[in-house]
Amino acid sequence: MFPACVSRRAPALLAFLACLLFSACSTQPPAATLQRTRSESFGKLPDGREVQIHTLRNKSGMQLRAMDYGATITEILAPDRNGNFANVLLGKDTLQPYLGSFPGAASTIGRFANRIRNARFTLDGREVRVTANAGPHHIHGGREGFASKLWSATTGSDRSSSFVRFQRRSPAGEEGFPGNLDVTVTFTLTDDGEVRMDYTATTDEATVVNLTNHAYFNLAGSGDILSHQLQIHADRTTVADKDLIPTGPEKDVTGTGLDFRQPHAIGERIEQYRQGPNGYDHNFVLRGTPGKLRSAAKATDPASGRVMECLTTEPGVQLYTAQHISGRPDGSGVWPRHPAFCLETQHPPDAPNHPHFPSTVLRPGQTFRSTTAYRFSTTR
């Protein structure tokens, strides 16, 4: 017989031994040992302000890195069908290329993504003039839009995800837009392989808001994206002029090279669009109810087996095939033709000048909300 003191401690002793046995047999490290977030210096701006870069990890080894400058994602490491990881996003490992207007930056775009004709619109009976930075037109927030601003950041995690949350105030008059706009964008990486982008904004004066992220994806990790299979859940596109600005009507995609209702290789019909955009640069009107998260598109790289599904609450998505950086130096060589594709989820371009388009007007007391998610997986 054991002494009374041992007998009283037996349940605790057995529990301790069981815990040791479970830990020895488990193939996954305890969730508490996984360092899901890390923040460190990424360099300094010319005025001396420090830029931090934040790393998010999940239990499968996926990694997302995003920096304060431009609320920009610099890396998404995703596995192929054999478990080999590659960066599926155009990005750089140092700050300096981004300060030199790196053309493939996955930055947060605002206040207004895409174009506004003649850099002007009417709001509540008053003409608003914003920065003209694309000839006579406005594009992607102006000369110094959100992509070139230093944001404040916080990080956090739970047992199944990690996040970095960026915030900034866009002061009234910035690039010509009315109202002080308080903006938050949160990037979340989940254990299910999802990269989620949640945007919110509030204002103290009526203004317009259209936020997106200009991420350039290449699911192969290198080369071009012409063999990527792409499906877009849209029956119509907005008709645009030579400046790629909508003229008002929408067009059925049936019988055109814009019909991605069934999967097609991106390069299969791209030659039809060498005039004008010199590739794909088109706004698709998504099926479903704006404001509800639903599938917008799906891209697959047959060689690696990587799959990326895009879901959004936005009414549209702009497909862009990176023709402006084709053949340009990338720091270690030359970009191939169409080295990446963008799926910019957003309201239609030039929406403030088309009353029948989904409205981009935000008023005091209202909160702008938008969510886009990219779900990564693999095929056999």
QUISULVEN-V893058 format. One record per run of one state. SS is the DSSP state (H for helix, E for strand, - for the rest). FROM is the first residue (numbers start at 1). LEN is the number of residues. If there is no record, write none. Layout:
[[SS & FROM & LEN] [SS & FROM & LEN]]
This chain:
[[- & 1 & 3] [H & 4 & 22] [- & 26 & 5] [H & 31 & 3] [- & 34 & 3] [E & 37 & 8] [- & 45 & 5] [E & 50 & 8] [- & 58 & 5] [E & 63 & 5] [- & 68 & 1] [E & 69 & 1] [- & 70 & 2] [E & 72 & 8] [- & 80 & 5] [E & 85 & 3] [- & 88 & 1] [E & 89 & 1] [- & 90 & 6] [H & 96 & 4] [- & 100 & 6] [E & 106 & 1] [- & 107 & 1] [E & 108 & 2] [- & 110 & 2] [E & 112 & 1] [- & 113 & 2] [E & 115 & 2] [H & 117 & 3] [E & 120 & 4] [- & 124 & 2] [E & 126 & 4] [- & 130 & 4] [E & 134 & 1] [- & 135 & 2] [E & 137 & 3] [- & 140 & 6] [H & 146 & 3] [- & 149 & 1] [E & 150 & 1] [- & 151 & 1] [E & 152 & 6] [- & 158 & 3] [E & 161 & 10] [- & 171 & 3] [H & 174 & 3] [- & 177 & 4] [E & 181 & 10] [- & 191 & 3] [E & 194 & 10] [- & 204 & 3] [E & 207 & 2] [- & 209 & 1] [E & 210 & 1] [- & 211 & 1] [E & 212 & 2] [- & 214 & 3] [E & 217 & 1] [- & 218 & 11] [E & 229 & 4] [- & 233 & 1] [E & 234 & 7] [- & 241 & 5] [E & 246 & 7] [- & 253 & 11] [E & 264 & 2] [- & 266 & 4] [H & 270 & 4] [- & 274 & 7] [E & 281 & 6] [- & 287 & 7] [E & 294 & 7] [- & 301 & 5] [E & 306 & 7] [- & 313 & 3] [E & 316 & 5] [- & 321 & 2] [H & 323 & 3] [- & 326 & 3] [E & 329 & 1] [- & 330 & 4] [E & 334 & 1] [- & 335 & 6] [E & 341 & 6] [- & 347 & 4] [H & 351 & 3] [- & 354 & 7] [E & 361 & 2] [- & 363 & 5] [E & 368 & 11] [- & 379 & 2]]
